[in-house]
Every structure is written in structure tokens, then in C-alpha cells.
């Protein structure tokens, strides 16, 4: 597992495949909405993942992640705030 990524490459590929199919559930070959294990391990709600997959740039303009990591990054970068931090709190619960 690469440093910094809390999942294996195969888990990532499964998530990408599932996401692509769920976003196109109107098409033949769409898969059921069985949640990949990786979302559970990352503590990300399925509906939040789907929202992020469709609208990632809407609530964020710079930093994305759980609030304590965003605040830590802001401090390291000398920023006093980050646009979208309330959405981070909603979409990325602390683990």
C-alpha cells in the first residue's frame, strides 16, 4: 500500500468501477448499489460519495478532507480559513 493512501489499488479500481456504473444506472449493465468495502473503511457515506463524484468542485475551491486535516494544512500553508470547510465536516466525518 502506498504511503498516504488508506486503501489498496484494487480497492480503488473497484470503487471507480462501482461509481461509474452507479452514476449511469439508466444504462444497461448498471450494477446494484452494493457499497464497496472501501467506503466503509474510509467512513464515507454512499450518498456523499455519489454527490462528490458528480459535484466535487462545487463545494470546494482548494483543500478537501476531514476538518482536522484541512485545518492542519491551512496552518502549514499560512492560511486562516478554507472555503468549503463546513462541507468537509458533513462529507468527511472524523474517523
C-alpha positions as CSV (number, residue, x, y, z in Angstrom):
1,X,0.0,0.0,0.0
2,X,1.5,3.4,-1.0
3,X,2.2,5.8,1.8
4,X,-0.6,8.2,2.3
5,X,-3.4,6.1,0.7
6,X,-5.5,4.2,3.2
7,X,-6.5,1.6,0.6
8,X,-5.1,-0.8,-2.0
9,X,-5.0,-0.2,-5.7
10,X,-7.5,-3.0,-6.3
11,X,-10.0,-1.4,-3.8
12,X,-9.6,1.9,-5.7
13,X,-10.3,0.2,-9.0
14,X,-13.4,-1.5,-7.5
15,X,-14.6,1.9,-6.3
16,X,-14.0,3.6,-9.6
17,X,-15.9,0.8,-11.4
18,X,-18.8,1.0,-8.9
19,X,-19.0,4.7,-9.1
20,X,-19.1,4.8,-12.9
21,X,-21.8,2.3,-13.0
22,X,-24.0,3.8,-10.3
23,X,-23.7,7.2,-11.9
24,X,-25.1,5.7,-15.1
25,X,-27.8,3.5,-13.6
26,X,-30.1,4.4,-16.5
27,X,-27.8,2.3,-18.8
28,X,-27.9,-1.4,-19.4
29,X,-25.2,-3.1,-17.3
30,X,-25.7,-0.9,-14.3
31,X,-24.8,-2.7,-11.1
32,X,-26.8,-2.8,-7.9
33,X,-26.0,-0.2,-5.3
34,X,-24.0,-2.6,-3.1
35,X,-21.5,-0.4,-1.3
36,X,-17.8,-1.3,-1.9
37,X,-16.0,-2.1,1.3
38,X,-13.6,0.7,0.8
39,X,-16.3,3.3,1.5
40,X,-17.0,1.7,4.8
41,X,-13.3,1.6,5.7
42,X,-12.9,5.2,4.8
43,X,-16.1,6.1,6.7
44,X,-17.7,7.8,3.7
45,X,-21.4,7.5,3.3
46,X,-22.6,6.2,-0.1
47,X,-24.8,9.2,-0.9
48,X,-21.9,11.5,0.0
49,X,-19.5,9.6,-2.3
50,X,-22.0,9.8,-5.2
51,X,-22.5,13.6,-4.6
52,X,-18.7,14.1,-4.5
53,X,-18.4,12.1,-7.7
54,X,-20.9,14.3,-9.5
55,X,-20.2,17.7,-7.9
56,X,-16.7,17.6,-6.5
57,X,-15.8,21.2,-7.5
58,X,-19.0,22.8,-6.3
59,X,-18.4,23.0,-2.5
60,X,-14.6,23.2,-2.6
61,X,-12.1,25.6,-4.1
62,X,-8.9,24.3,-2.5
63,X,-8.5,21.9,0.4
64,X,-10.6,18.8,0.8
65,X,-10.7,16.2,3.6
66,X,-11.6,15.7,7.2
67,X,-11.7,19.0,9.1
68,X,-8.7,18.4,11.4
69,X,-6.5,17.6,8.3
70,X,-7.8,20.7,6.4
71,X,-7.1,22.9,9.4
72,X,-3.6,21.4,9.8
73,X,-2.9,22.0,6.1
74,X,-4.2,25.6,6.4
75,X,-1.8,26.2,9.3
76,X,1.1,24.7,7.4
77,X,0.2,26.9,4.4
78,X,-0.3,30.1,6.4
79,X,-4.0,30.2,5.5
80,X,-6.5,31.4,8.1
81,X,-9.5,29.6,6.5
82,X,-10.6,27.3,3.8
83,X,-13.6,27.7,1.6
84,X,-15.8,24.6,2.0
85,X,-14.7,23.5,5.5
86,X,-18.4,23.1,6.6
87,X,-19.0,20.8,3.7
88,X,-15.8,18.9,4.7
89,X,-17.3,18.4,8.1
90,X,-20.5,17.0,6.5
91,X,-18.9,14.8,3.9
92,X,-15.8,13.5,5.7
93,X,-16.5,12.6,9.3
94,X,-13.6,12.2,11.6
95,X,-12.5,8.5,11.9
